[in-house]
Amino acid sequence: MAGTKMLKLPEVLDEIEMSRAAFYRMRARGQAPRLIKLPNGQLRCRRSDLDAWWKRCEQTAA
């Protein structure tokens, strides 16, 4: 996992321009970027997972 950028949830929300509530609704439907829960309970998103999610969104919209 060396070299993999890990984004905090507020960074993800800022990038996708979405509220936390809307993000969690989307996550409950299985449509949000993959999150990883750290041992301290904090959530992170790998940059690669967010990029893959963007790519899926582009394909869906096409």
CNS distance restraints for C-alpha pairs under 8 A (distance, minus, plus):
assign (resid   4 and name CA) (resid  46 and name CA) 6.66 0.50 0.50
assign (resid   4 and name CA) (resid  47 and name CA) 6.91 0.50 0.50
assign (resid   4 and name CA) (resid  48 and name CA) 7.60 0.50 0.50
assign (resid   5 and name CA) (resid  46 and name CA) 5.88 0.50 0.50
assign (resid   5 and name CA) (resid  47 and name CA) 5.37 0.50 0.50
assign (resid   5 and name CA) (resid  48 and name CA) 7.90 0.50 0.50
assign (resid   6 and name CA) (resid  44 and name CA) 5.86 0.50 0.50
assign (resid   6 and name CA) (resid  45 and name CA) 5.54 0.50 0.50
assign (resid   6 and name CA) (resid  46 and name CA) 4.61 0.50 0.50
assign (resid   6 and name CA) (resid  47 and name CA) 6.02 0.50 0.50
assign (resid   7 and name CA) (resid  11 and name CA) 6.04 0.50 0.50
assign (resid   7 and name CA) (resid  12 and name CA) 6.46 0.50 0.50
assign (resid   7 and name CA) (resid  44 and name CA) 5.38 0.50 0.50
assign (resid   7 and name CA) (resid  45 and name CA) 5.08 0.50 0.50
assign (resid   7 and name CA) (resid  46 and name CA) 6.14 0.50 0.50
assign (resid   7 and name CA) (resid  47 and name CA) 6.57 0.50 0.50
assign (resid   8 and name CA) (resid  12 and name CA) 6.49 0.50 0.50
assign (resid   8 and name CA) (resid  43 and name CA) 6.51 0.50 0.50
assign (resid   8 and name CA) (resid  44 and name CA) 4.91 0.50 0.50
assign (resid   8 and name CA) (resid  45 and name CA) 6.57 0.50 0.50
assign (resid   9 and name CA) (resid  13 and name CA) 6.13 0.50 0.50
assign (resid   9 and name CA) (resid  43 and name CA) 6.27 0.50 0.50
assign (resid   9 and name CA) (resid  44 and name CA) 6.04 0.50 0.50
assign (resid   9 and name CA) (resid  45 and name CA) 7.07 0.50 0.50
assign (resid  10 and name CA) (resid  14 and name CA) 6.03 0.50 0.50
assign (resid  11 and name CA) (resid  15 and name CA) 6.20 0.50 0.50
assign (resid  12 and name CA) (resid  16 and name CA) 6.20 0.50 0.50
assign (resid  12 and name CA) (resid  45 and name CA) 7.46 0.50 0.50
assign (resid  12 and name CA) (resid  50 and name CA) 7.94 0.50 0.50
assign (resid  13 and name CA) (resid  17 and name CA) 5.63 0.50 0.50
assign (resid  13 and name CA) (resid  18 and name CA) 5.27 0.50 0.50
assign (resid  13 and name CA) (resid  19 and name CA) 6.47 0.50 0.50
assign (resid  13 and name CA) (resid  20 and name CA) 6.80 0.50 0.50
assign (resid  13 and name CA) (resid  23 and name CA) 7.57 0.50 0.50
assign (resid  14 and name CA) (resid  18 and name CA) 6.81 0.50 0.50
assign (resid  18 and name CA) (resid  22 and name CA) 6.40 0.50 0.50
assign (resid  18 and name CA) (resid  23 and name CA) 6.37 0.50 0.50
assign (resid  19 and name CA) (resid  23 and name CA) 6.14 0.50 0.50
assign (resid  20 and name CA) (resid  24 and name CA) 6.21 0.50 0.50
assign (resid  21 and name CA) (resid  25 and name CA) 6.29 0.50 0.50
assign (resid  22 and name CA) (resid  26 and name CA) 6.22 0.50 0.50
assign (resid  23 and name CA) (resid  27 and name CA) 6.04 0.50 0.50
assign (resid  23 and name CA) (resid  32 and name CA) 6.84 0.50 0.50
assign (resid  24 and name CA) (resid  28 and name CA) 6.06 0.50 0.50
assign (resid  24 and name CA) (resid  32 and name CA) 7.96 0.50 0.50
assign (resid  25 and name CA) (resid  29 and name CA) 6.58 0.50 0.50
assign (resid  26 and name CA) (resid  30 and name CA) 6.44 0.50 0.50
assign (resid  26 and name CA) (resid  31 and name CA) 5.30 0.50 0.50
assign (resid  26 and name CA) (resid  32 and name CA) 5.47 0.50 0.50
assign (resid  27 and name CA) (resid  31 and name CA) 5.51 0.50 0.50
assign (resid  27 and name CA) (resid  32 and name CA) 4.61 0.50 0.50
assign (resid  27 and name CA) (resid  33 and name CA) 7.62 0.50 0.50
assign (resid  32 and name CA) (resid  53 and name CA) 7.44 0.50 0.50
assign (resid  33 and name CA) (resid  45 and name CA) 7.37 0.50 0.50
assign (resid  33 and name CA) (resid  49 and name CA) 6.30 0.50 0.50
assign (resid  33 and name CA) (resid  50 and name CA) 5.58 0.50 0.50
assign (resid  33 and name CA) (resid  53 and name CA) 5.51 0.50 0.50
assign (resid  34 and name CA) (resid  45 and name CA) 6.36 0.50 0.50
assign (resid  34 and name CA) (resid  46 and name CA) 7.89 0.50 0.50
assign (resid  34 and name CA) (resid  49 and name CA) 6.16 0.50 0.50
assign (resid  34 and name CA) (resid  50 and name CA) 7.41 0.50 0.50
assign (resid  35 and name CA) (resid  43 and name CA) 6.26 0.50 0.50
assign (resid  35 and name CA) (resid  44 and name CA) 5.58 0.50 0.50
assign (resid  35 and name CA) (resid  45 and name CA) 4.77 0.50 0.50
assign (resid  35 and name CA) (resid  46 and name CA) 7.52 0.50 0.50
assign (resid  36 and name CA) (resid  43 and name CA) 5.58 0.50 0.50
assign (resid  36 and name CA) (resid  44 and name CA) 5.18 0.50 0.50
assign (resid  36 and name CA) (resid  45 and name CA) 6.06 0.50 0.50
assign (resid  36 and name CA) (resid  46 and name CA) 7.95 0.50 0.50
assign (resid  37 and name CA) (resid  41 and name CA) 5.80 0.50 0.50
assign (resid  37 and name CA) (resid  42 and name CA) 5.74 0.50 0.50
assign (resid  37 and name CA) (resid  43 and name CA) 4.63 0.50 0.50
assign (resid  37 and name CA) (resid  44 and name CA) 6.46 0.50 0.50
assign (resid  38 and name CA) (resid  42 and name CA) 5.36 0.50 0.50
assign (resid  38 and name CA) (resid  43 and name CA) 6.16 0.50 0.50
assign (resid  38 and name CA) (resid  44 and name CA) 7.34 0.50 0.50
assign (resid  45 and name CA) (resid  49 and name CA) 6.67 0.50 0.50
assign (resid  45 and name CA) (resid  50 and name CA) 6.79 0.50 0.50
assign (resid  46 and name CA) (resid  50 and name CA) 6.43 0.50 0.50
assign (resid  47 and name CA) (resid  51 and name CA) 6.13 0.50 0.50
assign (resid  48 and name CA) (resid  52 and name CA) 6.10 0.50 0.50
assign (resid  49 and name CA) (resid  53 and name CA) 6.15 0.50 0.50
assign (resid  50 and name CA) (resid  54 and name CA) 6.27 0.50 0.50
assign (resid  51 and name CA) (resid  55 and name CA) 6.32 0.50 0.50
assign (resid  52 and name CA) (resid  56 and name CA) 6.31 0.50 0.50
assign (resid  53 and name CA) (resid  57 and name CA) 6.26 0.50 0.50
assign (resid  54 and name CA) (resid  58 and name CA) 6.30 0.50 0.50
assign (resid  55 and name CA) (resid  59 and name CA) 6.31 0.50 0.50
assign (resid  56 and name CA) (resid  60 and name CA) 6.13 0.50 0.50
assign (resid  57 and name CA) (resid  61 and name CA) 6.23 0.50 0.50
assign (resid  58 and name CA) (resid  62 and name CA) 6.30 0.50 0.50
